[in-house]
Amino acid sequence: MEEEDIKALKRASESQAEKAAKKQKSDVEVAKLNKHLQIMSNDEDDVYTKATPLARKVPVADYEIYTENNKPY
C-alpha cells in the first residue's frame, strides 16, 4: 500500500508546468535524434533464391474433344 500511496501523491503533486516542460524536453530529444536518422539503401546485399513454382501450367498446343460412351472428354 505504501508504494501505491507514494505514486498517487507524486502524480498529484506534479504540476501542469512540470508536465509541459517534460514533454518539451522529450520533443527536443526526438528532434535531435531525427537529425541523425538516415535511411541507407544496401544494394550490395541482394539475395536471389532458386524458386520452383508450386503448379506448372502447360500450354496446350493442339487438342481435340473426343466422346466415349456419349461423354465428352
VEXDREN-2710 file (C-alpha; in Angstrom, 1 decimal):
% VEXDREN-2710
k/r/px/py/pz
1/MET/0.0/0.0/0.0
2/GLU/2.8/2.4/0.7
3/GLU/4.2/2.3/-2.8
4/GLU/0.8/3.0/-4.3
5/ASP/0.2/5.9/-2.0
6/ILE/3.6/7.4/-2.9
7/LYS/2.8/7.1/-6.6
8/ALA/-0.6/8.7/-6.2
9/LEU/0.9/11.6/-4.2
10/LYS/3.7/12.0/-6.8
11/ARG/1.1/12.2/-9.6
12/ALA/-1.0/14.7/-7.7
13/SER/2.0/17.0/-6.8
14/GLU/3.3/17.2/-10.4
15/SER/2.0/20.4/-11.8
16/GLN/1.0/21.2/-15.4
17/ALA/4.1/23.3/-15.9
18/GLU/6.3/20.4/-15.0
19/LYS/4.4/18.1/-17.4
20/ALA/4.7/20.6/-20.2
21/ALA/8.5/21.0/-19.5
22/LYS/9.0/17.3/-19.5
23/LYS/7.1/17.0/-22.9
24/GLN/9.0/19.8/-24.4
25/LYS/12.3/18.2/-23.3
26/SER/11.4/14.9/-24.9
27/ASP/10.3/16.7/-28.1
28/VAL/13.7/18.3/-28.3
29/GLU/15.4/15.0/-27.8
30/VAL/13.3/13.4/-30.5
31/ALA/14.2/16.3/-32.9
32/LYS/17.9/15.7/-32.2
33/LEU/17.6/12.0/-32.8
34/ASN/15.7/12.6/-36.1
35/LYS/18.6/14.7/-37.4
36/HIS/20.9/11.8/-37.1
37/LEU/18.5/9.3/-38.6
38/GLN/19.3/8.4/-42.2
39/ILE/17.9/5.6/-44.3
40/MET/20.7/3.9/-46.2
41/SER/20.0/1.6/-49.1
42/ASN/22.0/-1.6/-49.2
43/ASP/22.2/-2.6/-52.9
44/GLU/25.1/-4.9/-52.4
45/ASP/23.2/-7.4/-50.3
46/ASP/20.8/-8.7/-53.0
47/VAL/19.7/-12.2/-52.3
48/TYR/18.5/-14.4/-55.1
49/THR/16.8/-17.8/-54.5
50/LYS/16.1/-20.5/-56.9
51/ALA/12.3/-21.0/-56.7
52/THR/10.2/-23.7/-58.2
53/PRO/6.6/-22.9/-59.0
54/LEU/4.0/-24.8/-57.0
55/ALA/2.0/-25.6/-60.0
56/ARG/3.0/-25.6/-63.7
57/LYS/0.7/-24.5/-66.4
58/VAL/1.5/-26.5/-69.6
59/PRO/0.5/-24.7/-72.7
60/VAL/-1.9/-26.7/-74.9
61/ALA/-0.9/-26.6/-78.5
62/ASP/-3.5/-28.7/-80.2
63/TYR/-6.3/-30.5/-78.5
64/GLU/-9.4/-32.5/-79.6
65/ILE/-12.6/-33.3/-77.8
66/TYR/-13.5/-37.0/-78.1
67/THR/-16.5/-38.8/-76.9
68/GLU/-16.6/-42.1/-75.2
69/ASN/-19.9/-43.7/-74.2
70/ASN/-21.7/-40.4/-75.1
71/LYS/-19.5/-38.4/-72.6
72/PRO/-17.2/-35.7/-73.9
73/TYR/-13.6/-35.9/-72.7
END
